[in-house]
Amino acid sequence: MVNSIRMFSGILFSPISPNKNDIKIEDIAHALSLLTRANGHFPEFYSVAQHSIACCKEAIARNYGKKVAIACLLHDAGEAYMSDITRPLKKHLEFYIKTEAHLLELIYSIFIEEPLTDKEINEIKLIDDLMLYHEFLHFMKVEVVPFSEDLITNPDFKFVQFDIVETEFKDIFQHLMII
């Protein structure tokens, strides 16, 4: 157990040596609904799951396709297993970056039928950065990155109870998996 963490489902999970059979959407949805964006520095709680849901809805509104919508929903799924480190610090942590990238690649391979193209990866990054911009503008009244593009959707940045966010995350995921 020294190299593993106990997941919400009860599974022992090793973020360094992940087993794809141990990755469960229920663990991802639960953990992300309880993790806060901006390392807890927003004036109110806004979860990583809410951010991921907003990114997914933006991808759908932009008609980016099912793969990108699922990837947007899951783009921070590694945080359910590894937590998060803020961007200014993360860029200096090579082992963390490699481990997180490997874990995300594994998660995508489980839930997305085909590998993402470079174009799709760029679409996901654009939405993630655009949402980050609007989150900071809403919560902190600052522009963290320059953007001339706007969101198509109108995300609701208010606090939503953890269990409601968790259920919405799983419901959106299930819907995307069957369409």
N, C-alpha and C positions, 0 to 999 in steps of 0.2 A: 504494500500500500504506500510505501515511501515515495514512489514515483507516479502515484495516481491520485485522483480526486474522486470523491463520491458525488455522483450526479443526483439530481432531483429524483430520477427514476430508480435510484439505488445502484446503478451500474458504477463499477470502478473504472475510471477512464484515465488513460495516460496521454496527456497532451503532446508529449515528446515522441511517443510511439503509439499513435492512435490506431485503433482497430475499427474499421469501417462498420462492423456489426454493432458497435457500441454507440454510434451516432444516432440519436433519436430526436425527431422534431419536437417532441414534448419537452425534452431537456433544453433545447435551444429556445423555444418559446417562453418557457418558464424563467430561465435565467435572464434572457434579454429584457423581459418585462420588469425585472427587478434591478437591472443595471441602469445607472443614470448617464446621460450624455454630458459632455463637457467636464468630466471628472467631478461632477457634483457642484459645479460653480454657477449654474443657472440659478436665478432667484426662486425657482420652483422646480419640482421634480418633473423631468421629461425623460422617458426611458429610451434605451437603445431600440427596443421593440417598436415603440411609436415612430422613431426615426426610420426604421427599416420598413414599416408599413407605409409611411409617407413616401419613401423612395419607390416602393413597389407600385403605389397608386400613380405616381408621376410617370413611371415607365409605361404603365398601361395607357395613361392619357396621351402619351407621345407615340403610341402604337409601335413601341420597340419590340414587341413580340413576347411570347410566353417565356422563352429562355431568359431574357433580360429581366422580365418581371420577377421570376423566381430568384434569379441571381441578386436582384436588388433587395428582395425580402431577406435573403440569406447572406448578403455581403459582409455583415458583421457577426455571423454565426460563430466564428472562431472565438469571439469574446465570451461566449457561453462556457467555453472550456479553458480559456487563457486569461480572461479579464481583458482590460484594455489599458493602453499606455497612450498618453497624449502625443499628438503628432510631433511637437518639438523634441521630445525625448526619444520617441520610437525610432526616428530616422537614424539614431546612433546605436541602435541595438541589433546588430546583424543577426545574432542567433535567434532572437525573438522574431524578427521579420521573416527569416527563413522558416521557422517553425510554424508561424501563423499562416504563411503562404501555403505551406504543405497541407496544413489542416483545412484551409479553405478550399484548396484544390480537391481534397478528398471529399469534403462536404458537397461541393458542386458535382463531383463524379457520381455521388449517390442519388442526388435529386434532380439533376439535369441530364437529359438523354445524350446530348452531344457536347463536346468541348466548346467553350465560348470563343468566338472569333475576336481578333484585335478590335474590330469595329464595335462589337458588343461590349467588350471590356471598357472601351472608351466611353460608351453610352452610360454604363454603370458608374464609372468614375465621375462623369459630368453630373449625373443626378446626385450622387453622394456629396460632391463639392457644392453643388447648387443648394442642396438641402442644408448643408452646414452653414453656408452663407446666410440663408433665411432664418435658420434657428438662432444664430448669433445676432442677427439684426432684430429679431423679435424679442429675444430674452435679454440681450446685453446692450442693444442699440448701437452696435459696432459692426463695421464691415471687416470680416477677418480675411477675406480674399476678394480681389476685384472681380465683379461679374457684371456683364451688360445684359445677360439673358435672365428672363424671369421664369418662374414656375408656371406650368399650365394649371396645376391643381391649386387648391387653397387649403393647405394643411392646417389642422386645428392643433395648436401647440399647448392646449390646456392639459392639466393633470387629468389622467384617466386611471381609475383603479387598476391595480396590477392584474387581477384575475380577468378583468374585462379585456385588457390589452393582450394578455396571453391567449385568451379564447379567440379574439379577432385575428391574431397572428396565425394560429392553427387553422382557423376557418379559411382565411385567404390562401394559405398554403394548400389546403385540401382542394379548394376550388381550382387553383392553378394546376394541380396535378391531374385533374380529371378533364380539363378542357383540351 
